[in-house]
Amino acid sequence: MAAAAWGHSFSKKTFHKPTNCHGCSDMLWGLLQQGYVCEVCNFVVHDRCLKTVVSPCSSIAASLIKNPVAHCWSEPVHCRKKFCNVCRKRLDDNLSVHCEICDYFVHAECQDFAVADCKENATYLPGKDLSQVKHTHHWREGNLPSNSKCAVCKKTCCSAECLSGFRCEWCGLTLHSYCHKNIPPECTFGILEPIYLPPHAVSIPRTEVPMEAIIGVQVRRKEVLAREYSCHNHSNERESGGGDRLAEVLRRLSIILPRSCHGNCRASPPYVRARSISEEFSSGDNKYRDNGEPGPGSTHSRDPRSPKEKEDKERGDEETIKVYDGNSSLRRRIFRVITVPRQATKEQVLTSALRAFHITKDPRN
């Protein structure tokens, strides 16, 4: 892509002070008209480096972002040995801010012109085919660590004289601008790949969820939970031999049968029953309230059947079960809800529970 395609307005200029090329970071040599400068963003480049420019001008950079992500700005501070990603000049002793996520540095007066291209850290979508997910590099220009080496030519690519070079904010890969075309776009997260949680596995909590629910401050002791969820009806059924097969499955999965307790499963005073994020603000497929009824936005709220038919079905051959994926979820009251026939086999209950957590593998494994 030519330099003009990146939105730059280059013109020849005579530099009266030592100046470095923002493409190769080498000094511009000569007496008159040593190189070109963009009249909008101050990008300086050799004549020979014009064809290798890959940095968009700040005048069109915002229009190239397909999915804008806002930066998390720091407080205004004085940053030394850094360059502004908007005007490309030194920050020096001027007040500046930087993104605490992606190392985007700008002068305080340039902040309004910053490009909203921060890292997108949460892209989870239910039902997405993970085999088709491809993660790309997130390049940030300039302000590289002092020991940075180009991944292509193995030469030093950092510069203390100008905004030059690129670094991937995911894997830490660094390279020259003219080596950019030799790197495949797909990012593998570098040496941290085995322990890295990719963005497509992360979702953002809804903004209307109270902070107390997000951080889980209402954590209670195990004995309180055991007393709260004790059910005398089901204890008597197990002692009499009724429903032994299903009871064993329920015990192994650490699940609860709220609809069949008939009011006997109540919180022991003075403990107050806290609602979880999954109950109030579920982002998955099963959206149930604490009493087992469908919440707003659930497909069950649009059930075309008459109330009498729904009541008969609830009291008939189906059982609604809360499934927890561990002790931590049990303490925080975060669960998924499944519905199975009352005479369901152990394999059917286990398969439904796994499917609620988007696990479709054979439960026997």
N, C-alpha and C positions, 0 to 999 in steps of 0.2 A: 504494500500500500504506500503510495507516495506521501510526502510530507504534507502536501496540500489537502489530502484526504483526511488527515487528522485535525484539520481546522486551523492550522498555523498560518500566520501572515508573515512570512520571512522577508527580510530585506538585508542587504549588505551593510555592514557597519565597521567603522574603524574603532578599535578598542585601545584606550590610552593607558589601561592598567592590565596587569597580568590576568588573563581570563581563560577558563577551561571550558572545553566542549562538554555539553550535557549528555552527549551520546557515548563517546569513548572515554571521557574524563581527562583526555590529554590537553595540554596547553595549546592555545591558538598562537601560531608563530607568524611574524611578518610585521611590516610597518604600517600598511594601509589596507583597510577592508579585509581583515584577517578571517572573518567568518560571517555567519548570518545570525540574526536575532529575531524572535517573534515579537511583533509589536504589541501583542495582547498579554502573553504569559511569560515573556522574558526568556524563552527557551533559546539557548546559544548552541550553535552547532557548526562544525567544519563544513566546508564545501563537499568533502568526500563522504561525510556522514549523513548527508541529507536523505539518501535513499534508505537508510537504516533506522529512521526515526519511528518509534512505536508508541510514543507518549502523546495522548490527545491534548489539544489546547484546552485550557480551562473554559474557553468560550463555548465548547460543544461537549465537554466531558460529561456533564449532567445528562445530556440527551442520549448518551450511549449506555446508560445504566438501565437494564431491563427490569430489575427488581430493586428499587432503592431501599437501603437499610441505613437508618440514622446512626450517627456516631454517639459514643458515650464520652462526652467531653470532660476533661479535668478542670480543676480550678485554674485561673490565669496565673502563670508562673514565668520565670525567666529561664529559658533553655539555651544553653550554649552549645556550640558545635553542631547545630541542627539547622535544617533548611525548611522553608515554608513550602508545602505541597501545592499551594495556589499560585503565589507570585514567584516562587523558586528563589527567593532571596534569603540571606541569613536571618536567623531569628535574633542572634546576638543578645543585646540587653533590652529588646522590646518585649512587652508582655505577649505571651503566646499560650495557646491551649493545644492539647493533643488528645487523640482518642485513646482511651485506656484499653481498648480491645484490639485495634489494628495498627497502632503507631502512626496515625495520620497527624502531622504537625502543621499548624497554621498560626499566623499572626492573629492577635485578637481582632484587628480590623479586617482581616481576610476571612473570618469565620463565616460570614454570611454567604461567601462564594464557595465554600467547601462542598465537595462532591459527596453525596450520600451513598458511598460504596463500602460501608463497613462489612465485616464478615457476617454471613447469614448462618447463625449457629444452631437454628432449630427449624428443620424443614420436614418434620415427620407428618405423613398423611396416612390414615388408616386404609389398608387395602393396597398400598403401593407395592408394585412388583419390584423387589429389591434387586433382582437379577438385571434390571434395566437401569439401575441408578448408577450414574457416573459422576464422580466428584472432580471438579476442576481446580486448578491453582487459583489462588487469590493474590494477585501481584500488588505489591506496594513499592512505589518508586522512591529511591534515595534513602538517606539516613541509615545506611547499613552498618552493622557492627564492624569494628576496625580490622578484624581478622577474616573478613569475608573473601571467599574464593569462588570464582565462576565455576559452575557445575559442568560447563561445556569445555572451555579452554583451560581451566585450572589456574588462571591468572587472577591477580588481585582485582576485585571489582568494586571495592569501596573507594570513596573519595571524600576528603575533608575540605575540598575546594568548591564543590558544586553538588547539586542534586542529581545524582547519577546512579545507575544500577537498579536492579529489581530484586525483591525478596518475596517469596511465597509466605503468606501469613499462616498457612496450615502446616506445611512440612519444613519450612525454614530454608528452602532452596534459594541460592543467590546466583545471579548471572548478570552479564553485560546486556545492554539493550540490543546490540547487534548479534548476540547469541540467542536472543529470545525465540527466534523462529526454529531453532534446533531442539527445543524442548517440547515433548508431547503435552497437550493440554490437560490430560488426566492426572490428578494428584493422588498419591498413595499414602500420604501423611508421614513419609520418611521412616525414620527408625522408631517412631512412636506408634506405628500402625498396629502392632499387636494389642496395645492397651488404649488406643484412641477410640473415643465414642463419636462416630460420625454424625454430622448434622441431621441426616435423614432418620436417625434413631432418637432424636430429641424433639420434644414439643414444648411450647411456651404456655405457662399457666394463664388462664383467662384473667384479664385485668380486674374483673369484678370480684374475684375470689379474695376474701380477707387475708391479710398477711399472716394472721394467726393460724389459718388453715393451711397455708403454704408451708410454713416452717414447722408445723406440727407441735405447737407448744402444749397442747392438752394431752400429754402422755401419762397414762395411768399404769398402776402396777398390775402384774399378771394375775394376782389373786382377785383383784377387783374385776378384771375382765372375766375370769372364770365364774365369779359369783353373778355377774351381770347376765351372762349367756347360759346359765344353767337352766335346764328345762325338765320339769318333773314328769311331764307327759311322756316324753321320749325315753326317759330313764325307765319308766314303768313298762313301756312297750318292749324295750330291749330285754328287761328281766323276764317278761312273759314269753319271749321268743318271737314276737311279731316283728317283721321287717329287719331280721338279723343281717341279711345280705346288704341292704341299702345302708343300714346303720354302720356297718363296717367301712363302707366306702366313705360315708360322711366323716367318720372318725379319722380316716387316713388323710383326707383332704382338708381337715380342720374347717369344716363348713357348718353353716347354721340353717335351720329350717324355720324362718320367721312366721310363715303363714299357718303352720300346723301347731304352733305353740298355744293358740287360743287365749292369748293374754297372760300366760304364765311367765313369759320371758320379759321381765321388767328390770330396769336398773335398780340396784339396791341403794336406798338413800344413805348418805346425802350426795351421792355421786350423780353428776349431771351428764346426760348423754350428749356427746359432741358429734357434730356432723362432719363428714369428710369431704374432700374435694370431689371424689368420685361420686358421692351421693348427690351433692348440690350442683356440681358443675362438670358432669361427666363429658369427656371429649371423645368417648368411644361409641360403640354401637348400643350398649345397654344403659339406659338412662332411667334409673329407678330412684324413688325417694326412699327414706329410711323405713317406712312402713310397708315397702314392697310394691307400692303403686307406681305406675308410670309417671315420670315427671314431665314438665313442659318440654316440647321439642321431640319427645319420644314418639316413635311410630305407633305405639300402643294407644296413644291418646286419640288417634283417628280410627280406632277399631269400628267397622261398620256394624258389628253385631249389637243386638239389643242388650240392655243391662242385665236382663234375666239370663240370657244365654252366657254372658261373660261370667256371671256369678256361679252358674251351674258348672262352667268349665273350671273355674278356680277351685271349687269344692269337689270336683270330680277326680279325674285320673291324672292330674298334673301336679307337680311339686316345684316351687320356686326356691332356689338355693343360692346363698351367698358364698362366693369362693374367694379365699384369700391366698395370695402367692407367697406367704411367709409370715413369720412372727412379727416382723416390723409392720407389715400391712395390717395385721390383726390389731396391733396396738394403736395404729393410726386410723383404723376403721376405713381402710381403702380396699374395696372389693369389687368383683364383677358378679353379675347376676345371671344365672342360667335357669332354664325351665326344662324339666325332664318328666317323663311319665312316672307315676308312683311305683309301678312295677319294673322300672328300668333296671337293666343289669349293671354290674360293676363297670364293664367296659363302656357302656353307653354314657354313664355319668362321668367317667374319667375323660372320654372323648369330648363331651360337651364342655367340661371344665377347661381342658387344654385349648379348645377352639375359642373360648372366651378371651384367652390371652394370645390369640393369633398363632397358636402352635398347632400345626396341621399334621405333624408326624405321627407315626404309628404309636399309640399309647403303650403298647407292649414293650417298646424299646426304651 
